[in-house]
């Protein structure tokens, strides 16, 4: 049965507080509510449901029942229908979701036309296509092990119950990058979003409950300020896979917590990606792009290139070009057209970023531009776009993920030296190279140990492109067929041929 056509959907904005979605029902949190803060104004804009361990237990139990006792994992066409239905329902709410997302996340409005909103919603159609068109059974033909002829096949099956733990920087993109392929694969899901951006998940739960045919328990959404609920997903034996995006330190904790039950883990973690400029590149274009990239959404992206590597002989010119570009990209109101750099998500995050800027000074770095709070804003968690020079790659601000609009510029002495500097990092998530000689560019792409690379401004982000890293940037891939496969197990079946 599918849901009949209904009247236009109700507005999404909660009258008092958003709800949890547990076992198909919208319910209040057992712990009451917590405030949702606009990071651009520091104002309370509403409340979200505060879940407790008991609520999380109920959500896990509902997901387990839905997987074990319904045909969700086997009805590929119905899963595709539900995902397309959710996509269409969310697109009908685009204007309202855009307003609420900018207010909750503090992201510049222009990003909601891409990876902050519309892009991830549209990507649900890609995952629906995977559910419908994936080759679920592969015929391996006949063989005669031990003299007995068998017909063999491989079957793709859903992993089971997925615990998805997501951060606040691109909440829609990361939420859908987890629940989309998990649901397409036939898994059931418990989503625990970051407490800084609960509405981005909770309002999707409202749409699921009121405007789609998802069966009870297939998707559960649990908002809370208690990070222990994420740990609960990692330790509970009823959860078969934990998919986590966040800091490397927390990723280690998730992996350790999951170890006693030997559940699968997917980890998309930190980055300190290098933007390599070769000596034959258009230096001005490269420096402008590096500046634009690091200030977009106030630098709150794990794949953002935060180390700019330029030829030593061009260092002074590159500093001037990058400084001028960053100075023209001031931190401003995210609702204003043309704003690229909005606020940081919270006072805590602003203190972290400011601490790293002071650390750069202490380590002997030069603040070429920025370094403080913009004078035009007496409210909001803003930090000026900041360029730091005069440090070695071994400096902490060149090695540690800052998650703010802070760029460290470093000199290199040729292509191989640039590769060595890029690889001199605990991370390996993303990167970029600018140049004109294809052979030199390909040598850099091949030499840098990382999960993604952009060439001369190339953009790899897409629903069908796997995203993830090496070293301490994580385990596994998200998006694309590789991301879909994270949520599948393989079963081999043999039948005697009589």
C-alpha positions in Angstrom: 0.0 0.0 0.0 1.2 3.5 -0.8 0.1 6.7 0.8 -2.8 8.4 -1.1 -2.5 12.0 -2.3 -3.2 14.4 0.6 -3.6 18.1 1.2 -0.5 20.3 1.2 1.9 19.4 4.0 1.8 21.2 7.3 4.6 23.8 8.0 7.8 22.2 9.3 8.7 24.8 11.9 8.0 23.3 15.4 5.4 25.1 17.4 7.3 24.4 20.6 10.0 21.8 20.0 10.8 19.2 17.4 10.1 15.5 18.2 11.9 12.3 18.1 11.0 9.7 15.4 10.8 6.3 17.1 9.0 3.3 15.7 7.1 5.4 13.2 5.8 7.9 15.8 6.7 11.5 16.5 7.2 11.6 20.3 8.7 14.1 22.8 12.0 13.3 24.4 12.0 11.8 27.8 14.6 14.3 29.0 12.5 17.4 28.0 14.0 19.8 25.4 17.1 21.7 24.7 17.7 25.0 22.9 18.5 25.5 19.3 20.9 28.4 18.8 21.3 30.6 15.7 25.2 30.9 15.5 24.9 34.2 13.5 22.9 36.0 16.3 23.4 33.8 19.4 19.6 33.8 19.8 17.5 30.8 20.8 15.3 30.0 17.8 13.5 27.1 19.2 13.9 23.8 21.0 14.6 20.2 20.1 13.6 17.0 21.9 16.1 15.8 24.5 16.3 12.0 24.3 17.5 9.8 27.1 19.1 6.3 27.0 15.7 4.8 27.3 14.6 6.6 24.1 17.6 5.4 22.3 17.0 1.8 23.6 13.4 2.1 22.1 14.8 3.3 18.8 17.3 0.5 18.6 14.6 -2.1 19.5 12.3 -0.6 16.8 15.0 -0.8 14.1 15.8 -4.4 15.1 12.2 -5.5 14.9 11.8 -3.7 11.5 14.8 -5.5 10.1 14.1 -9.0 11.6 10.3 -9.2 11.2 9.4 -7.3 8.0 10.3 -7.7 4.4 11.9 -4.2 4.2 15.3 -5.7 3.4 13.9 -7.9 0.6 11.5 -5.5 -1.1 13.8 -3.5 -3.3 11.1 -1.7 -5.3 9.3 -0.5 -2.2 12.5 0.9 -0.8 13.1 2.8 -4.0 9.6 4.1 -3.8 10.0 5.3 -0.2 13.3 7.1 -1.0 11.9 8.9 -4.0 8.8 9.8 -2.0 11.0 11.3 0.7 13.0 13.2 -1.9 9.9 14.7 -3.5 8.4 15.6 -0.1 11.5 17.4 1.1 11.9 19.2 -2.2 8.3 20.5 -1.7 9.6 22.0 1.6 12.8 23.5 0.1 12.0 27.2 0.9 11.2 26.5 4.6 14.1 24.1 5.0 16.4 26.7 3.5 15.4 29.3 6.0 15.6 26.8 9.0 19.0 25.4 7.8 20.6 28.8 7.5 19.3 29.8 10.9 20.4 26.6 12.6 23.7 25.8 10.8 24.8 29.4 10.1 25.8 28.4 6.6 25.8 31.0 3.8 22.5 30.8 1.9 24.1 30.1 -1.4 25.3 26.7 -0.1 21.7 25.5 0.5 21.4 25.4 -3.3 24.1 22.8 -3.3 25.7 20.6 -0.6 23.9 22.2 2.4 20.4 21.2 1.2 19.1 20.7 -2.3 22.0 18.5 -3.5 21.7 15.9 -0.7 17.9 15.8 -1.0 18.2 15.2 -4.8 20.8 12.5 -4.2 18.1 10.4 -2.6 17.0 9.6 -6.1 20.4 8.2 -6.9 20.2 5.9 -3.9 16.7 4.9 -4.9 18.1 3.9 -8.3 20.7 1.7 -6.6 18.0 -0.1 -4.6 16.0 -0.8 -7.8 18.9 -1.6 -10.2 21.6 -3.2 -8.1 22.4 -6.8 -9.2 21.4 -8.5 -6.0 22.3 -12.0 -7.2 25.4 -13.0 -9.2 25.5 -16.4 -10.9 29.0 -18.0 -10.6 28.2 -20.9 -12.7 29.0 -24.5 -11.9 32.0 -26.1 -10.3 32.9 -29.5 -8.9 34.8 -29.2 -5.6 35.5 -32.6 -4.1 34.0 -34.2 -7.2 30.4 -32.9 -6.5 28.9 -30.6 -9.2 27.4 -27.4 -7.7 25.6 -24.4 -9.0 26.9 -21.3 -7.1 25.7 -17.8 -6.7 26.6 -14.7 -4.6 23.8 -12.7 -2.9 24.0 -9.2 -1.7 22.2 -8.7 1.6 21.7 -5.8 4.0 24.1 -5.6 6.9 21.2 -5.1 9.4 20.7 -2.3 11.9 22.8 0.8 11.3 23.7 3.4 13.9 24.5 6.7 12.2 26.2 9.4 14.1 26.6 12.7 12.3 28.2 16.1 12.9 26.9 19.7 12.5 28.9 21.2 9.6 27.0 19.9 6.6 24.2 18.1 8.4 21.8 17.4 5.5 24.6 16.2 3.3 26.1 13.8 5.9 22.7 12.6 7.2 21.5 11.7 3.7 24.9 10.2 2.7 24.4 7.7 5.6 20.7 7.0 5.6 20.3 7.1 1.8 22.5 4.2 1.0 21.7 2.3 4.2 18.0 2.4 3.5 18.6 1.6 -0.2 20.6 -1.5 0.8 17.8 -2.7 3.0 19.1 -1.8 6.4 17.1 -0.1 9.1 18.6 3.0 10.8 18.9 4.9 14.0 20.2 8.4 13.3 21.8 10.4 16.1 22.6 13.9 14.8 24.8 16.5 16.4 23.2 18.5 19.2 24.2 21.8 17.5 22.0 21.0 14.5 19.1 18.8 15.7 16.4 20.3 13.4 18.2 19.3 10.2 17.5 15.7 11.2 14.3 16.0 13.3 12.4 17.9 10.6 13.2 15.2 8.1 11.7 12.8 10.7 8.6 14.8 10.7 8.3 14.6 6.9 9.0 10.8 7.0 6.2 10.3 9.6 3.6 12.5 8.0 4.3 12.3 4.2 5.9 9.0 3.3 5.3 5.3 3.4 8.3 4.2 5.4 7.2 1.4 7.8 7.5 1.9 11.5 11.0 1.3 12.8 12.8 1.4 9.5 14.2 4.9 10.2 14.4 6.4 13.7 15.8 9.8 14.6 17.0 10.6 18.1 18.2 14.1 19.1 20.0 14.7 22.3 22.8 16.7 23.9 24.0 13.5 25.5 27.0 12.2 23.5 26.6 9.0 25.5 23.7 8.1 23.2 26.2 7.8 20.4 28.3 5.5 22.5 25.2 3.5 23.2 24.8 2.8 19.4 28.5 1.7 19.3 28.2 -0.8 22.1 24.6 -2.2 21.7 24.8 -5.8 20.3 21.6 -5.2 18.4 23.4 -2.7 16.1 25.3 -4.3 13.3 27.2 -1.3 11.9 28.1 2.1 13.1 28.6 4.9 10.6 30.3 7.9 12.1 31.5 11.2 10.8 33.4 13.5 13.0 36.8 14.0 14.7 39.5 11.5 14.6 39.7 11.3 18.4 36.0 10.4 18.6 36.4 8.0 15.7 38.9 6.1 17.7 36.5 5.9 20.6 33.7 4.7 18.4 36.0 2.0 16.9 37.1 0.9 20.4 33.5 0.8 21.7 32.4 -1.3 18.7 35.2 -3.8 19.1 33.7 -6.1 21.8 30.6 -6.9 19.6 32.7 -7.0 16.4 30.3 -4.7 14.5 31.3 -3.1 11.3 32.4 0.5 11.4 32.6 3.2 8.8 34.6 6.2 9.9 34.9 9.5 8.0 37.2 11.6 10.1 39.5 14.6 10.1 41.7 16.2 7.4 44.5 18.7 7.0 44.5 18.7 3.2 47.2 20.4 1.0 46.6 22.7 -1.9 49.7 22.3 -4.0 50.7 25.0 -6.5 53.3 24.0 -9.1 55.7 26.6 -10.5 54.0 26.6 -13.9 50.5 27.3 -12.5 48.5 30.5 -12.7 49.5 31.7 -9.3 46.8 34.4 -8.9 44.0 31.9 -9.9 45.4 29.3 -7.5 45.7 31.7 -4.6 42.2 33.0 -5.2 40.8 29.5 -5.2 42.7 28.5 -2.1 41.3 31.6 -0.2 37.8 31.0 -1.4 37.9 27.3 -0.4 39.1 27.9 3.1 36.7 30.6 4.0 33.6 28.9 2.6 31.2 28.1 5.5 33.9 29.5 7.8 36.2 26.6 7.0 34.0 24.1 8.6 34.6 21.2 6.3 36.8 18.2 6.8 37.9 18.1 3.1 38.7 21.8 2.9 42.3 22.5 1.8 43.9 24.3 4.8 47.6 24.1 3.9 48.6 26.2 0.8 51.9 24.9 -0.6 53.6 27.3 -3.1 57.0 27.5 -4.8 59.5 29.1 -2.4 60.5 31.7 -5.1 56.8 32.8 -5.3 56.1 32.8 -1.6 56.0 36.6 -1.1 53.8 37.1 -4.1 51.5 34.2 -3.1 51.1 35.7 0.4 50.1 39.0 -1.1 47.6 37.5 -3.5 46.1 35.2 -0.9 45.9 37.9 1.8 44.1 40.2 -0.6 41.7 37.5 -1.6 40.9 36.6 2.0 40.5 40.2 3.0 37.7 40.5 0.4 35.8 37.6 1.8 34.8 39.0 5.1 32.8 37.0 7.6 29.2 38.2 7.4 25.5 37.5 7.9 24.8 34.1 6.2 21.4 35.3 5.0 23.0 38.2 3.0 23.4 37.5 -0.7 27.1 37.1 -1.5 28.2 36.0 1.9 30.8 33.2 1.6 32.1 33.1 5.2 29.4 32.9 7.9 29.8 32.2 11.6 31.3 29.3 13.3 28.7 26.9 14.8 29.2 27.8 18.5 31.1 29.8 21.1 33.0 26.6 21.9 34.2 26.3 18.3 35.1 29.9 18.1 37.3 29.6 21.2 39.0 26.6 19.6 39.8 28.5 16.4 41.0 31.5 18.3 43.1 29.3 20.4 44.9 27.9 17.3 45.4 31.5 16.0 47.1 32.4 19.3 49.1 29.2 19.1 50.4 30.2 15.7 51.6 33.5 17.2 53.2 31.6 20.0 55.0 29.3 17.5 56.4 32.3 15.6 53.9 32.5 12.9 52.9 35.8 11.1 49.2 36.7 10.9 49.1 38.1 7.4 45.4 39.0 7.6 42.5 38.4 10.0 43.3 36.8 13.3 40.4 38.3 15.3 36.7 38.9 15.4 35.2 41.1 12.8 34.3 44.6 14.2 31.1 44.7 12.2 29.5 42.0 14.3 29.0 42.3 18.1 26.9 39.2 18.1 27.4 35.8 16.5 30.3 33.4 16.5 32.3 35.0 13.8 36.1 34.8 13.2 37.9 36.8 10.5 39.4 34.8 7.6 43.0 34.3 8.7 46.2 33.7 6.7 49.3 32.5 8.6 52.8 32.4 7.3 56.3 31.9 8.7 55.8 28.4 10.1 57.2 25.0 9.3 55.0 22.1 8.3 55.8 20.6 11.7 54.0 23.4 13.6 50.8 22.3 15.3 48.6 24.7 13.3 50.0 23.0 10.1 49.4 19.5 11.5 46.1 19.7 13.4 42.6 20.1 12.1 41.3 23.6 13.1 37.9 23.6 11.5 37.8 27.4 10.9 38.6 30.0 8.2 42.4 29.6 8.8 44.9 28.9 6.1 48.6 28.1 6.6 50.9 29.0 3.7 54.1 27.0 3.3 56.9 27.1 0.8 58.1 24.1 -1.2 61.2 23.4 -3.2 59.8 21.5 -6.2 57.2 18.9 -7.0 58.6 16.1 -4.9 59.1 18.3 -1.9 55.5 19.4 -2.2 54.4 15.8 -2.3 56.5 15.1 0.8 55.1 18.0 2.7 51.5 17.1 1.7 52.1 13.5 3.0 53.8 14.7 6.2 50.5 14.6 8.0 48.5 12.1 10.1 45.6 12.7 7.7 44.8 11.8 4.1 41.3 13.0 3.2 41.5 15.4 0.3 43.8 17.7 -1.6 44.3 19.9 -4.7 47.0 20.6 -7.3 47.3 23.5 -9.8 49.6 23.4 -12.8 49.8 23.2 -16.5 52.0 20.2 -17.3 49.7 17.0 -17.3 52.6 14.7 -16.5 53.7 16.7 -13.5 50.1 17.1 -12.3 49.5 13.3 -12.6 52.8 12.6 -10.7 51.5 14.8 -7.8 48.1 13.1 -7.9 49.7 9.7 -7.8 52.2 10.8 -5.1 49.9 12.3 -2.5 48.3 9.8 -0.2 44.7 10.9 0.0 41.1 9.9 -0.8 40.3 12.7 -3.2 42.2 15.2 -5.3 41.0 18.2 -7.3 43.0 19.4 -10.3 42.9 23.0 -11.3 39.7 23.6 -9.5 38.1 20.3 -10.4 35.2 19.3 -8.1 34.9 15.6 -7.3 31.8 16.0 -5.0 28.8 14.0 -6.4 26.4 11.3 -5.3 28.2 8.7 -7.5 31.8 9.6 -6.3 33.1 7.7 -3.3 34.4 10.0 -0.5 36.7 9.0 2.3 40.3 9.0 3.3 43.4 7.1 4.3 45.6 7.1 7.4 43.8 8.8 10.3 41.2 10.3 8.0 39.0 7.2 8.3 38.0 3.8 7.2 35.8 3.1 4.2 34.0 5.2 1.7 30.7 7.2 1.6 28.6 7.9 -1.5 28.9 6.1 -4.8 28.8 2.3 -5.3 31.6 2.0 -2.7 29.5 3.8 -0.1 26.5 1.6 -1.0 28.6 -1.5 -0.5 29.5 -0.5 3.0 25.9 -1.4 4.0 25.9 -4.8 2.3 27.1 -8.3 3.2 27.9 -11.1 0.7 26.4 -14.5 1.1 27.7 -17.5 -1.0 25.1 -20.2 -1.9 25.9 -23.6 -3.4 23.2 -26.0 -4.7 24.1 -29.6 -5.9 23.4 -30.3 -9.6 21.6 -33.6 -9.6 
